[in-house]
């Protein structure tokens, strides 16, 4: 059953616009900042697209089939202010232009002064649930970043993925210090070793989804409400794939990527949005996007506290469907 079909059958109540004051008052300020600083037009200089492909497109977070695809692509490059953009699309491609606008807008909002590099490969590979075996990078990941560059290597979800990777590149996240080695979740890597939890990915993916809704529509609140339901559906789909009939089952989840963090922990965060935004606001009242890295442990404890019986019941109700579609997208609202 597709998400849209599920929504029509089971989400019978229309959105009531009864959003609580706390979190959405804070998010309204962020939305106002994005709308008032959005870069609609930009001047650019065409530059020579020289870079080390082996250096940029390496590592475990780009699947081999996509690495092979990238090898055969031709890039164009432009310079806008202090930011370099590399793309496999025409320069007038609508998605590429939106990536440029979002980068410039976030540069301005976050006062980014270092040189930023963005690579966009509009590969046609969609994220699909496998028929069998572990869910892997090819099924989940769409980008990678360092402190110096961000890479988006799928057309699917590209604008949201860019925001995710830029938050890493800007170093406004909680970084690797958020990683948790001791936890009670049954997560294993491909060698069946216990996996650490990359809580940083949950924080960044949740914020990127919220910001994506703001970039897409001034009436962003309804989009966020849809994202809350969609990521619950996606989380139940993953648990169902690994044999779960109930949230409290203890089946082993084997994956070579941050599956739990991208989907289930994101669902936990978005479905406890008031408390999450309140936590971020207390963490940094000046700008909720800039995380105070001295509070990494508090972030993990806060997320764990959200996994209550009410959240488990939402997942369990979805697990009763036992018939999900195949998409592994992390976001409902895309260009």
Buried (B, 14 or more C-beta within 10 A) or exposed (E): BEBEEBBEEEEEEEEEEEBEEBBBEBBBEBBEBBEEEBBEEBEBEEEEBEBEEEEBBEEEBBBEEBBEBBEEBEBBBBBBBEBBBBBBBEBEBEBBBBBBBBBBBBBBBBEBEEEBBBBBBBBEBBBEBEEEEBBBBBBBBBBBBBEEBBBBBBBBBBBBBBBBBBBBBBBBBBBEEBBBEEBEBBBBBEEEEEBBBBBBBBBBBBBBBBBBBBBBEEEBBBBBBBBBBBBBBBBBBBBBBBEBEEBEEEEEBBBBBBBBBBBBBBBBBBBBBBBBBBBBBEBBEEBBBBBEBEBBEEBBEBBBEBBEEEBEEBBBEBBEBEEBBEBBBBBBBBB
